[in-house]
Amino acid sequence: MQEQEPWVSVDEVARHLGIAKDTVYRWIESKSLPAHRVGRLWKFKISQVDAWIEAGGAAEPDDKEIE
């Protein structure tokens, strides 16, 4: 049986990405960071957050990829 990925908190996502908690909340609102509301708390799957980052979800509109 495969173990399910745990849900993590805003604190854990901020630590994982090396950013402030305020940035996590801002990205939920303005950039569609994949998050799920559980009562008053936001919960995340690290694999979804990583995929969102890799797809450019956190990029600024004027960021250019370096090739």
C-alpha positions in Angstrom: 0.0 0.0 0.0 1.4 3.4 -1.0 1.6 6.0 1.8 -0.4 9.2 1.1 1.4 12.5 1.0 0.5 14.5 4.2 -1.2 17.9 4.1 1.1 20.6 5.4 0.6 24.1 6.9 1.4 27.6 5.7 4.5 27.5 8.0 5.8 24.3 6.4 5.3 25.6 2.9 7.0 28.9 3.7 9.9 27.0 5.2 10.1 24.6 2.2 10.2 27.5 -0.2 12.4 29.7 1.9 9.8 32.6 1.8 7.7 34.5 4.3 4.3 33.3 5.4 2.9 36.6 4.1 4.2 35.7 0.6 2.4 32.3 0.8 -0.9 34.1 1.6 -0.4 36.7 -1.1 0.3 33.9 -3.7 -2.9 32.1 -2.7 -4.8 35.3 -3.4 -3.1 36.7 -6.4 -1.3 33.8 -8.1 -3.5 30.8 -7.5 -1.0 28.9 -5.3 -2.6 25.4 -5.0 -4.1 25.4 -1.5 -7.2 24.0 0.2 -9.2 25.6 3.0 -9.8 23.3 6.0 -11.9 25.3 8.4 -9.9 28.5 9.1 -6.6 26.9 8.0 -4.9 26.6 4.6 -3.4 23.2 3.8 -1.1 22.2 1.0 0.5 19.2 -0.7 4.2 19.9 -1.2 4.1 18.0 -4.6 1.4 20.4 -5.9 3.3 23.4 -4.6 6.5 22.2 -6.3 4.7 21.5 -9.6 3.2 25.0 -9.5 6.6 26.6 -8.9 8.2 24.6 -11.7 5.4 25.6 -14.0 6.2 29.3 -13.4 3.3 30.0 -11.0 5.5 32.2 -8.8 7.1 34.1 -11.7 6.6 37.8 -11.9 4.9 39.0 -15.2 8.1 40.6 -16.4 10.4 37.7 -15.4 12.2 36.1 -18.4 13.5 32.6 -18.5 17.3 32.4 -18.9 18.2 30.0 -21.6 
